[in-house]
Amino acid sequence: MALTVSRMTRIFQFQGVRLPDPNPAMPVDEVKALYAAQYPELATAVVNGPEGVGDKMRYTFDRAIGSKGYGQPRRNPRNEVPAER
């Protein structure tokens, strides 16, 4: 019984959208940077994978979860009322 060696193709996925592999020789981080122009959320996304799916390797770009806005409001000494003595 002879073994057959074949190259696995890559699949990239982001938010349920399948993205074609632009160049099989391109590193995954460069693929992410390339697609970040079209999907700005990819700039901070995390790469998960590869996960073997049949004869393909699937890489998933997951959005980084973070909070927007500010934490505690900044203290502004000019707006404070002086304490009575």
C-alpha positions in Angstrom: 0.0 0.0 0.0 1.5 3.3 -1.1 1.1 6.5 0.8 0.2 9.6 -1.1 1.6 13.0 0.0 -0.5 16.0 -0.9 -0.3 19.6 0.2 -3.2 20.8 2.4 -4.8 24.0 1.2 -5.6 26.8 3.7 -8.9 28.2 4.5 -9.3 31.5 6.3 -12.6 32.4 8.0 -13.8 35.6 9.7 -17.2 36.1 11.2 -18.6 33.2 9.1 -17.1 34.6 5.9 -14.7 32.3 4.0 -11.7 34.2 2.8 -9.6 32.8 -0.1 -5.9 32.2 0.4 -4.2 35.0 -1.5 -0.8 33.2 -1.6 0.0 29.7 -0.1 3.6 30.9 0.5 2.4 34.0 2.5 2.6 33.7 6.3 -0.7 33.7 8.2 0.1 37.1 9.9 0.6 38.7 6.5 -2.7 37.2 5.2 -4.4 38.8 8.2 -2.7 42.2 7.5 -3.8 42.0 3.9 -7.4 41.4 4.7 -7.3 44.0 7.5 -7.7 46.7 4.8 -11.1 45.2 3.9 -12.0 44.1 7.4 -10.6 46.7 9.9 -11.5 44.5 12.9 -8.7 42.1 11.8 -6.1 44.5 12.9 -6.6 43.4 16.5 -8.0 39.9 15.8 -6.5 36.7 17.1 -5.6 33.9 14.8 -6.8 30.4 15.8 -5.7 27.3 14.1 -4.8 25.6 12.0 -7.6 23.1 12.4 -7.7 20.1 10.1 -11.0 19.9 8.1 -10.8 17.1 5.6 -7.9 17.9 3.3 -7.8 21.6 4.3 -6.3 23.6 7.2 -8.8 26.2 8.6 -7.5 29.3 10.3 -10.1 31.4 12.1 -9.7 35.1 12.7 -11.5 36.0 16.0 -12.2 39.5 17.0 -10.4 40.6 20.1 -12.9 41.4 22.8 -12.3 44.6 24.6 -14.2 47.6 26.0 -14.5 50.9 24.4 -14.6 54.2 26.2 -13.0 55.2 29.5 -12.7 53.6 32.8 -13.0 56.1 35.7 -13.6 59.7 34.7 -10.5 61.8 35.0 -10.1 64.1 37.9 -10.1 67.8 37.0 -8.9 69.9 39.9 -10.2 73.1 38.3 -13.8 71.9 38.6 -13.5 70.8 42.2 -15.1 72.8 45.0 -12.6 73.6 47.7 -13.2 71.9 51.1 -14.4 74.1 53.9 -12.0 74.6 56.7 
